[in-house]
Amino acid sequence: MTCTALGTAGGQVTAYQSAPTSAILTGVPAGCVRGPFTVKVTGLGISSVTWSLDSKRIRGASVRPGDQYAARIRLSPGRHQLTVKVVFQAYSHTRARVFRRVAVRCPAIH
């Protein structure tokens, strides 16, 4: 969603456009995961995405610069906290949105 506001500046009408306030994080599996998986974040006007798993930074990649980013994740057994920080850019204003999801790797089978 993009919001636009109109205002006056020195007698002229000026349009101000804000960054989107939302994005969608997909690919976080429910239940346990038996192998690596890919998570994606999509939205309009994204300037950067930072991925971390259990507070450790992991590498992501730009799929389509500005609107889609992805990371490939491998988990050890147990529960893990995935945090994705998305920064939107609109003119000189920057807005961040943080997603926190729990991903679960199936227990090791002996």
C-alpha positions in Angstrom: 0.0 0.0 0.0 1.3 3.4 -0.9 -0.1 6.6 0.5 0.0 10.0 -1.1 -0.7 13.3 0.6 -1.2 16.7 -1.0 0.0 19.9 0.6 1.0 23.5 -0.3 4.6 24.7 -0.5 5.0 28.4 -1.3 1.6 28.6 -3.1 2.3 25.4 -5.2 0.6 22.1 -4.7 3.1 19.4 -3.8 2.6 15.7 -3.6 4.3 13.6 -1.0 4.5 9.9 -1.4 5.3 7.7 1.6 7.0 4.3 1.5 4.7 1.2 1.7 4.0 0.2 5.3 3.8 -3.5 4.6 5.5 -6.4 2.9 4.8 -10.1 2.7 7.1 -12.8 4.0 6.5 -16.2 2.4 8.1 -19.6 2.5 8.3 -20.1 6.3 7.2 -23.7 6.8 4.7 -24.9 9.4 5.7 -27.9 11.4 9.1 -29.4 11.0 11.4 -29.1 8.0 13.3 -32.0 6.6 15.6 -30.0 4.3 16.8 -26.6 3.3 14.1 -24.1 2.3 13.8 -20.7 0.6 12.0 -17.7 2.2 11.0 -14.7 0.2 9.9 -11.1 1.1 8.0 -9.0 -1.4 6.8 -5.5 -1.4 7.1 -2.2 -3.3 9.9 0.3 -2.8 12.2 -2.0 -0.8 15.7 -0.6 -0.4 17.3 -3.3 1.7 16.6 -6.6 3.5 18.5 -8.1 6.4 18.1 -11.7 7.3 19.1 -13.3 10.6 18.6 -16.7 12.2 18.8 -16.9 15.9 20.4 -13.5 16.0 23.1 -14.5 13.5 23.1 -12.8 10.1 22.6 -15.0 7.1 23.0 -14.2 3.5 20.1 -13.3 1.2 19.9 -12.2 -2.4 17.9 -9.8 -4.5 15.6 -11.7 -6.9 14.1 -8.4 -8.3 15.8 -5.3 -6.9 13.3 -3.1 -5.2 10.5 -5.6 -4.7 11.6 -9.2 -4.1 14.4 -10.7 -2.0 15.1 -14.3 -0.9 17.3 -16.4 1.4 18.0 -20.1 1.5 18.0 -21.5 5.0 19.3 -24.7 6.6 18.3 -25.6 10.1 19.7 -27.8 12.8 17.2 -29.8 14.9 15.1 -27.7 17.2 13.2 -24.3 17.1 14.8 -21.3 15.5 13.9 -17.6 15.4 14.0 -16.1 11.9 14.1 -12.3 11.7 13.7 -10.3 8.5 14.2 -6.6 8.6 12.8 -4.8 5.5 13.7 -1.2 4.8 11.5 0.8 2.5 12.8 3.9 0.7 10.7 6.9 -0.3 12.5 10.1 -1.2 14.5 10.9 2.0 12.3 9.0 4.3 13.1 5.4 5.3 10.8 3.0 7.1 11.6 -0.4 8.4 9.4 -3.3 9.1 10.6 -6.4 11.0 9.1 -9.9 10.7 9.8 -12.5 13.4 8.9 -16.1 12.7 9.7 -19.4 14.3 10.9 -22.1 12.0 11.2 -25.7 13.3 13.6 -28.4 12.2 12.5 -32.0 12.8 14.4 -33.7 15.7 17.3 -35.8 14.6 16.5 -39.5 14.0 18.9 -42.0 15.6 
